[in-house]
Amino acid sequence: MNKRGITPLIATALLIVIVVVLAFIVFFWARGFLTESAQKNDRAVEISCANAKFEAEIIQSASNCQTQTGRNSAVDINNLGNIPIYGIQVLEYNPTTGNVNVEPLAEHTFTGTITIGKSASVCLGRTVAGGNSFKIVPKLLAQREQTKIVYTCPENSGLGIDYQGI
């Protein structure tokens, strides 16, 4: 009968400390999910991606993409929307394998933004063969807090192109 336990006061204090520690852990874990989103024209940049309207064309042998080994392919972009486009991501779909190839055509940024109604061309760094499908995904210049960032829009906001070659 000489068994002793902790007093109710100490047990209550321990429970409060455990709850506070768990609350801090959950808070710092969840803070990564709740970061401030990037803004474009005073709204979330994801909404601006849906409003980015453009035309794109693949030029197999572009004169402005001359290298020592010949001419490389280019993508011509014409901005039809009211959102300036800062760059593009080119995704190549191989219909025979079903693979998505981002690496050789990876990330391309213009020497400025393509403003409303303007056009620009980007060299791809290689010659594109016919028979593949491409998706041109716009990149927008957004702001997060005091920092400007380049935001690549989701793939579903891109423009699909089936290139048959010549």
PyMOL commands that set and color helices and strands:
alter all, ss='L'
color gray80, all
select helices_A, chain A and resi 8-31+45-51+63-65+155-157
alter helices_A, ss='H'
color red, helices_A
select strands_A, chain A and resi 39-40+43-44+54-59+66-67+70-71+74-79+85-93+100-101+107-114+119-123+132-144+147-152+159-163
alter strands_A, ss='S'
color yellow, strands_A
deselect
rebuild
show_as cartoon
